[in-house]
């Protein structure tokens, strides 16, 4: 996993092993050994690699390509949970990984937002209501 992710991310950034080695502070040979799976970097070097590529340390180390529909390691904080099917009455099932990441439980209420040019988004209703209250309070204190 790690060595495949490292290769994919380095190539995505169009970096050579030498380019990456310079940024991480190691030799090109160290990068080659990491990419071959012969060795793995220490935690600090992994943190630096994750920062360079803008991905989470967990995804750098553990992301499996069969989880992402062939798109590779996602940018930090971005997810591709898969495809859902809309049922007869418009219902969808939110994938379990998405429910875990966003702590969505049975009975939670969600707000569905839409923009014809951008698409749709969902968020927990309590977070949306907090945001709406903050905007309302700000607008009440400031003249536009």
N, C-alpha and C positions, 0 to 999 in steps of 0.2 A: 504494500500500500504506500508507505512513505516514499520509497524510491520512485515508484510510478508517478506519484503526485509531484515530487520534486522535478522530475523530467518534464512533465506536462506544464507545470507553472513556469519553469525556466524558458522553455520554448515559446510559451504564450507571450512572455515578456521579450522575446527575441534576444535573449542573453546567451552568451557562450559560457562554458564552464569557467573560463578565465574571468569573464565579467563578474559572474556570481561570486567566485572565490575572492576577488578583490573587495567586493562589498561586505562579505561575511568575515574577511580577515583570515582566510585559510588558503591552502594551496589548491591548484587545479586538480591535483591528484586526490585530494580529500573529497572534492565534489564528485569526481569520477567514482570513488569508492562508495559514496553515499548513493549515487545513482545506480550503481550495479547491485546494491544491496549487500555489499561485502561488509560495510560498517554503517553505523548511524551516528549522527552528530550528538553532542551533549545537549542538554536542555537549553542552555543559553544560546547556542548556535541555532537550535530549532526555533527559538523565540525570534531571533534576528531574521531567519528565513521567512517565518510567517509574516513579520512586519514588512519585509521587502516585497512580498507577493500580495500583501493586503488580505490575507486569509487568517482564519483562526488557527491556533496551534493544534487544536483537536482535529480540524479538517485536514491540516497538513499531514498529520500523523495517521489518521484513521479513515479518511474519506475513501469510500469504495465506489468505483465508477459505475457499478450496476445500480447505485442509489440515485443517480443524477440524470438518467435518460441520455447518457453520453455527452453531457456538457462539461464535465470536469469539476475540479474543486471550485466551489462558489466563493465570491468575495465575502469578507467577514460581515456577518450579520444578514446575509442574503440567503434565501432558501428556494429550492425547487422541490416541492413536496410530491409532485406527481400530477396525474390527470384525474379529475373526478367526472362522474357522469351526472347530469341533471335528470332527476326523476320526473315522473308524470306530473306531479304537482309543484315542480320547481325546486325540490329539496336536493341537497347535496350532502355527502358524507365527508367531513373534514378528516384528512389522513391522520393517523395516530401520532406520527412524529410532529406534525403541525400542532396538534392539541397539546402535546408535551412541551414543546418549545414555548408556546404562548399560554400555557396553563389554562386551557379551555376545558371546562368540565360540564357534565350534563346539567342542564338548567341554566347555564350562563346565557346571558342575552348579548347578542352581537348587533352592531350597526353595520349596514351595508351602504357603502358610499359609491357613487358612480360619476364618471366623467366620460362623455361620449368619445372624446379623443384619447383619453388615457386608460380607460377600462374601469374595473371595479376593485374595491378594497373592502376588507372587513376589519372591525376592531371591536373590542369589548365595549359594551355600552357604558360602563362606569368610567372608563378612560375617556370616552367621547364626551360624556356629560361634564366631567371635570374640566376638559379643555373648553367646552362651551361656556361654562361658568367663568373660567379665567378670562375668556374673551369678553364676555358680558361685563365683568367687573372692570376690566381695563377700559372698555368703551365708555362705561358710565363715569369714569374718573377723568377721561380725556375727551376734549372736543375735537372732532375731525373736520 
